[in-house]
Amino acid sequence: LFVKEGAEVKVIMTPLAREFITPLTLATLSRNPVLCDFFETKTGDWHSHVDLGVWADVFIIAPATANTLAKMATGMADNLLLTAYLSARCPVFAAPAMDLDMFRHPATQENINLLKKRGVHIIEPATGELASGLEGKGRMEEPEKIFQAVSSFLNDSLQQEGKKKLNGKTVLITAGPTYEPIDPVRFIGNFSSGKMGYALAEVFASAGARVILVSGPVSLTPEHPAIEVIRVTTAREMFEKCLALFPQCNIAILAAAVADYTPANPAKSKLKREHDTFSLELKANPDIAAELGKRKKTGQILAGFALETGNGKENSLQKLKKKNFDFIVLNSLEDQGAGFGTDTNKITILDNKQPPEEFSLKDKKDVARDILNKTLSLL
């Protein structure tokens, strides 16, 4: 579940755990070698528990047996898992799994309570049929619920981190389509709903930023009181607003689907149907991203989106460099459930320093949190 969400996962197995499941299985699922012992017997390599403790952003022990919980409580360090736990500088979660009587035993409860006092997050076991055949509390909680508990904690932590880093910061976000008039009643537009940009505005505002949302013509209304909305219709209007606002902003994320071209000579009155064909001369709109990229000062963060139908990563990296973005968010119309008009999106975040970060299909509010997390990493 964590790998699917784009996390890098490393697995440590205790000696007894290898009797229940093979390291190869977990290595395949985690896409990393499984660590079992202090030394790699074939190569003699040393597995540093200190490095593991420093590397992790979150430490999950699942299942956590009565034996492991007792050793954690008393500070024992007789296997790689326990030494890594003692070296961990990150939040630690433990999901107990044992028989009913073992779980209810005063010693186990004392160990659990002691670990809670020390800051370990205990994911309470579920009730149901146990390995002994008894019914009761002691089954490890379902993986999906463990994932939800950890994800919820990380999202809350992200908001707290955001409030520290974004306090006093102004974020410019663009959203929605632009409409380029052909005549007083017709226009050139696109299918953008503005949902992605509005989700970004909500997430950044909730994280403590002052948000200025320059929105094309959509029916959405933001909920957060810290969001200032400036509504525009055309690409030229959005260009002028963004140029005026950018100098006062610390961060700009360009999520709008801005028309590249506009009618060269829009009619002042409604055009009549007179012929079977109709030719329309178009001229290029000003390039908002390129102009902001030229004007970006040291300390400002500029990010944009790329909607592609082919050669997505290659085209996005070219756009990243050309527009002077700090990072770019790629989504593809080839991915079902992504793109215009949907409530979900599937993105890849690219920059010039790290390998592309690919994320699974998820709700646009969750996608916005991923983009927030990327932005915070640059502050």
C-alpha positions as CSV (number, residue, x, y, z in Angstrom):
1,L,0.0,0.0,0.0
2,F,2.8,2.4,0.8
3,V,4.8,1.5,-2.3
4,K,1.7,2.2,-4.4
5,E,1.5,5.7,-2.9
6,G,5.0,6.4,-3.9
7,A,6.8,5.7,-0.7
8,E,10.2,4.1,-0.5
9,V,9.9,1.1,1.8
10,K,12.6,-0.9,3.5
11,V,11.7,-4.1,5.5
12,I,13.5,-5.5,8.5
13,M,12.6,-9.0,9.5
14,T,13.3,-10.7,12.9
15,P,14.7,-14.2,12.8
16,L,11.3,-15.7,13.7
17,A,9.5,-13.7,11.1
18,R,11.4,-15.6,8.4
19,E,9.6,-18.8,9.6
20,F,6.3,-17.3,8.5
21,I,7.1,-15.5,5.2
22,T,10.2,-15.5,3.0
23,P,12.4,-12.4,2.6
24,L,12.1,-12.8,-1.2
25,T,8.3,-12.1,-1.0
26,L,8.8,-8.9,1.0
27,A,11.7,-7.8,-1.1
28,T,9.5,-8.2,-4.2
29,L,6.7,-6.2,-2.6
30,S,8.9,-3.4,-1.2
31,R,11.2,-3.2,-4.2
32,N,14.2,-3.2,-1.8
33,P,16.4,-5.9,-0.3
34,V,15.0,-7.2,3.0
35,L,17.3,-6.7,6.0
36,C,17.4,-9.6,8.6
37,D,20.8,-9.6,10.3
38,F,23.5,-7.2,11.4
39,F,25.9,-8.7,8.8
40,E,25.3,-9.9,5.3
41,T,26.8,-13.4,5.5
42,K,27.6,-13.6,1.8
43,T,29.4,-10.3,1.5
44,G,30.2,-9.4,5.0
45,D,28.5,-6.0,4.6
46,W,27.3,-4.3,7.8
47,H,23.7,-3.2,8.1
48,S,23.8,0.0,10.1
49,H,20.8,0.3,12.4
50,V,21.8,4.0,13.0
51,D,21.5,4.7,9.2
52,L,18.1,3.0,9.1
53,G,16.8,5.0,12.1
54,V,18.0,8.3,10.5
55,W,16.7,7.4,7.0
56,A,13.1,6.6,7.9
57,D,10.3,9.2,8.0
58,V,8.1,6.7,9.8
59,F,8.8,3.3,11.5
60,I,6.0,0.7,11.4
61,I,6.3,-2.6,13.4
62,A,3.6,-4.9,12.1
63,P,2.9,-7.4,13.5
64,A,4.3,-6.4,16.9
65,T,4.4,-9.6,19.0
66,A,4.2,-9.7,22.8
67,N,7.9,-10.6,22.8
68,T,8.9,-7.6,20.6
69,L,6.8,-5.2,22.6
70,A,8.4,-6.4,25.8
71,K,11.9,-6.0,24.4
72,M,11.0,-2.5,23.1
73,A,9.7,-1.5,26.5
74,T,12.9,-2.7,28.3
75,G,15.3,-1.4,25.7
76,M,16.7,-4.8,24.6
77,A,18.7,-4.7,21.4
78,D,19.3,-8.3,20.3
79,N,18.2,-8.1,16.7
80,L,18.4,-5.6,13.9
81,L,14.8,-4.5,14.2
82,L,15.2,-3.6,17.9
83,T,18.4,-1.7,17.4
84,A,16.9,0.2,14.5
85,Y,13.9,1.1,16.7
86,L,16.2,2.4,19.4
87,S,18.0,4.5,16.8
88,A,14.8,5.8,15.1
89,R,14.3,9.6,15.1
90,C,10.9,9.4,13.4
91,P,7.4,8.6,14.6
92,V,7.0,4.9,15.5
93,F,3.9,2.8,15.0
94,A,3.3,-0.7,16.4
95,A,0.4,-3.0,15.6
96,P,0.2,-5.6,18.3
97,A,-0.7,-9.2,17.2
98,M,-1.0,-12.1,19.7
99,D,-3.5,-14.4,21.4
100,L,-6.3,-13.0,23.6
101,D,-4.8,-13.9,27.0
102,M,-1.4,-12.7,26.0
103,F,-2.8,-9.3,25.0
104,R,-4.8,-9.0,28.2
105,H,-2.0,-10.1,30.4
106,P,-0.9,-7.3,32.8
107,A,2.7,-7.4,31.7
108,T,1.7,-6.9,28.1
109,Q,-0.6,-4.0,29.0
110,E,2.1,-2.4,31.1
111,N,4.5,-2.6,28.2
112,I,2.0,-1.1,25.8
113,N,1.2,1.7,28.2
114,L,4.9,2.4,28.8
115,L,5.5,2.5,25.0
116,K,2.6,4.9,24.6
117,K,4.1,7.2,27.2
118,R,7.3,7.2,25.3
119,G,5.5,8.3,22.2
120,V,5.0,5.0,20.3
121,H,1.7,5.1,18.4
122,I,-0.1,1.8,19.2
123,I,-2.6,0.7,16.5
124,E,-5.1,-1.3,18.6
125,P,-5.6,-4.9,17.5
126,A,-8.9,-6.1,16.0
127,T,-11.4,-8.5,17.5
128,G,-12.0,-11.8,15.7
129,E,-10.9,-15.4,15.4
130,L,-7.3,-15.9,16.6
131,A,-4.7,-18.4,15.7
132,S,-5.5,-20.4,18.8
133,G,-9.1,-20.8,17.7
134,L,-10.3,-18.4,20.4
135,E,-12.5,-15.4,19.7
136,G,-11.4,-12.0,21.0
137,K,-9.1,-9.0,20.8
138,G,-5.6,-9.7,19.5
139,R,-5.6,-9.9,15.7
140,M,-3.4,-7.4,14.0
141,E,-5.5,-4.7,12.5
142,E,-6.1,-5.0,8.7
143,P,-3.2,-3.5,6.6
144,E,-5.6,-1.0,5.0
145,K,-6.5,0.4,8.4
146,I,-2.9,0.5,9.5
147,F,-2.1,2.4,6.2
148,Q,-5.0,4.8,6.9
149,A,-3.8,5.5,10.5
150,V,-0.3,6.2,9.4
151,S,-1.4,8.3,6.4
152,S,-3.7,10.3,8.6
153,F,-0.9,11.0,11.0
154,L,1.5,12.0,8.3
155,N,-1.1,14.4,6.7
156,D,-1.7,16.0,10.1
157,S,2.1,16.3,10.6
158,L,2.4,17.8,7.1
159,Q,-0.1,20.5,8.0
160,Q,1.8,21.3,11.2
161,E,5.1,21.4,9.2
162,G,3.4,23.6,6.6
163,K,2.2,26.0,9.2
164,K,5.7,26.5,10.4
165,K,7.2,26.9,7.0
166,L,4.3,28.7,5.3
167,N,3.6,31.2,8.1
168,G,3.8,34.6,6.6
169,K,4.2,33.2,3.1
170,T,2.1,34.2,0.1
171,V,1.2,31.6,-2.5
172,L,-0.1,32.5,-6.0
173,I,-2.1,29.7,-7.6
174,T,-3.8,29.8,-11.0
175,A,-6.8,27.5,-11.8
176,G,-9.4,26.7,-14.5
177,P,-9.5,27.5,-18.2
178,T,-9.4,30.7,-20.1
179,Y,-12.0,31.8,-22.7
180,E,-10.8,33.5,-25.8
181,P,-13.6,35.4,-27.5
182,I,-14.5,34.9,-31.2
183,D,-17.4,37.3,-31.0
184,P,-19.6,38.5,-28.1
185,V,-21.3,35.0,-27.7
186,R,-18.6,32.5,-28.8
187,F,-15.2,31.6,-27.5
188,I,-12.3,29.2,-27.7
189,G,-11.9,27.3,-24.4
190,N,-11.1,23.9,-23.0
191,F,-12.5,21.3,-20.6
192,S,-10.6,22.4,-17.4
193,S,-12.9,22.3,-14.4
194,G,-10.5,24.1,-12.1
195,K,-10.7,21.4,-9.4
196,M,-7.0,20.8,-9.2
197,G,-6.1,24.4,-8.7
198,Y,-8.9,24.9,-6.2
199,A,-7.7,21.8,-4.3
200,L,-4.2,23.3,-4.2
201,A,-5.6,26.6,-2.8
202,E,-7.5,24.8,0.0
203,V,-4.5,22.7,1.0
204,F,-2.0,25.5,1.0
205,A,-4.4,27.8,2.9
206,S,-5.1,25.0,5.5
207,A,-1.3,24.7,5.9
208,G,-1.0,28.3,7.0
209,A,-0.3,30.2,3.8
210,R,-2.0,33.3,2.4
211,V,-3.3,32.2,-0.9
212,I,-4.1,34.4,-4.0
213,L,-6.1,32.3,-6.4
214,V,-6.3,33.7,-10.0
215,S,-9.2,31.7,-11.4
216,G,-10.5,31.3,-14.9
217,P,-14.3,31.0,-15.5
218,V,-15.5,28.1,-13.3
219,S,-18.4,27.5,-11.0
220,L,-16.3,26.7,-8.0
221,T,-16.0,28.7,-4.8
222,P,-13.2,28.2,-2.2
223,E,-14.1,27.4,1.4
224,H,-11.1,28.6,3.3
225,P,-11.2,32.2,4.4
226,A,-7.5,32.7,3.8
227,I,-8.0,32.3,0.0
228,E,-8.4,35.6,-2.0
229,V,-10.0,34.9,-5.4
230,I,-9.4,37.0,-8.4
231,R,-11.6,36.0,-11.3
232,V,-10.5,36.5,-14.9
233,T,-11.7,35.3,-18.3
234,T,-9.0,35.5,-20.9
235,A,-5.4,34.5,-21.0
236,R,-4.3,38.1,-21.3
237,E,-6.2,39.0,-18.1
238,M,-4.6,36.1,-16.2
239,F,-1.2,37.2,-17.6
240,E,-1.6,40.7,-16.3
241,K,-2.8,39.7,-12.9
242,C,0.0,37.2,-12.4
243,L,2.7,39.6,-13.4
244,A,1.3,42.2,-11.0
245,L,1.0,39.7,-8.1
246,F,4.2,37.6,-8.6
247,P,6.7,40.1,-7.0
248,Q,4.8,39.9,-3.6
249,C,4.6,36.0,-3.7
250,N,7.0,33.5,-2.2
251,I,5.5,30.6,-4.2
252,A,3.6,30.4,-7.5
253,I,1.9,27.2,-8.8
254,L,0.5,27.5,-12.2
255,A,-2.4,24.9,-12.5
256,A,-4.6,26.8,-15.0
257,A,-5.1,25.5,-18.5
258,V,-4.3,28.7,-20.3
259,A,-5.1,29.0,-24.0
260,D,-2.0,29.2,-26.1
261,Y,-3.8,31.1,-28.9
262,T,-6.5,33.7,-29.1
263,P,-8.5,35.1,-32.1
264,A,-6.5,37.9,-33.7
265,N,-9.5,40.0,-34.5
266,P,-12.6,39.1,-32.4
267,A,-15.8,40.3,-33.9
268,K,-17.6,43.1,-32.1
269,S,-21.0,41.7,-33.1
270,K,-22.3,38.2,-33.4
271,L,-21.0,36.4,-36.5
272,K,-23.7,35.1,-38.8
273,R,-23.6,31.7,-40.5
274,E,-23.0,32.5,-44.1
275,H,-20.7,29.7,-45.5
276,D,-20.0,26.0,-45.0
277,T,-16.5,26.7,-43.9
278,F,-15.1,29.3,-41.5
279,S,-11.5,30.5,-41.1
280,L,-10.2,32.1,-37.9
281,E,-6.9,33.8,-37.6
282,L,-5.2,33.1,-34.3
283,K,-2.3,34.8,-32.6
284,A,-0.2,33.6,-29.7
285,N,-1.2,34.5,-26.1
286,P,1.5,35.8,-23.8
287,D,3.3,32.9,-22.0
288,I,2.6,33.3,-18.3
289,A,5.0,30.6,-17.1
290,A,7.9,31.8,-19.3
291,E,7.5,35.4,-18.2
292,L,7.3,34.5,-14.5
293,G,10.3,32.2,-15.0
294,K,12.3,35.1,-16.3
295,R,11.3,37.3,-13.4
296,K,11.8,34.7,-10.6
297,K,14.1,35.9,-7.9
298,T,16.3,34.0,-5.5
299,G,14.1,32.4,-2.9
300,Q,10.9,32.3,-5.0
301,I,9.5,28.9,-5.9
302,L,7.8,28.5,-9.3
303,A,6.0,25.3,-10.4
304,G,3.8,24.4,-13.3
305,F,1.7,21.6,-14.8
306,A,2.2,19.6,-18.0
307,L,-0.8,17.7,-19.5
308,E,0.6,15.3,-22.1
309,T,-0.7,12.7,-24.5
310,G,2.7,11.2,-25.3
311,N,6.4,11.4,-24.4
312,G,5.2,12.8,-21.1
313,K,8.4,12.8,-19.1
314,E,10.6,14.0,-21.9
315,N,8.3,16.8,-22.8
316,S,7.9,17.8,-19.2
317,L,11.6,18.0,-18.5
318,Q,12.0,20.2,-21.6
319,K,9.2,22.5,-20.2
320,L,10.8,22.5,-16.8
321,K,14.0,23.9,-18.1
322,K,12.4,26.2,-20.6
323,K,10.1,27.9,-18.1
324,N,12.7,27.9,-15.3
325,F,10.4,25.9,-13.0
326,D,11.6,24.5,-9.7
327,F,9.4,21.4,-10.4
328,I,6.7,20.4,-12.8
329,V,3.7,18.2,-12.3
330,L,2.9,15.8,-15.2
331,N,-0.4,14.3,-15.8
332,S,-1.5,12.4,-18.8
333,L,-4.8,12.0,-20.7
334,E,-3.7,8.4,-21.3
335,D,-4.3,7.7,-17.6
336,Q,-7.9,6.7,-16.9
337,G,-9.4,9.0,-14.2
338,A,-6.8,11.7,-14.7
339,G,-7.0,15.0,-16.5
340,F,-9.9,17.5,-17.1
341,G,-13.2,17.3,-15.3
342,T,-12.5,14.4,-13.0
343,D,-12.3,14.3,-9.2
344,T,-9.1,12.2,-9.3
345,N,-5.7,12.7,-10.8
346,K,-2.5,10.7,-11.3
347,I,0.7,12.7,-11.4
348,T,4.4,12.5,-11.7
349,I,6.5,15.2,-10.1
350,L,9.8,16.0,-11.9
351,D,12.7,18.4,-11.1
352,N,16.3,18.7,-12.1
353,K,17.8,17.1,-9.0
354,Q,15.9,13.9,-8.2
355,P,14.4,11.0,-10.1
356,P,10.7,11.4,-11.1
357,E,8.3,10.8,-8.3
358,E,5.3,8.8,-9.5
359,F,2.0,8.7,-7.6
360,S,-1.0,6.5,-7.8
361,L,-4.5,7.7,-8.9
362,K,-6.0,9.5,-6.0
363,D,-8.5,12.3,-5.1
364,K,-7.3,15.7,-6.2
365,K,-7.2,16.9,-2.6
366,D,-4.7,14.2,-1.8
367,V,-2.8,15.0,-5.0
368,A,-2.7,18.6,-3.8
369,R,-1.1,17.4,-0.5
370,D,1.6,15.6,-2.5
371,I,2.4,18.8,-4.3
372,L,2.4,20.7,-1.0
373,N,4.8,18.2,0.4
374,K,7.1,18.7,-2.6
375,T,6.9,22.5,-2.1
376,L,7.7,22.3,1.6
377,S,10.8,20.2,0.8
378,L,12.2,23.2,-1.1
379,L,11.6,25.7,1.6
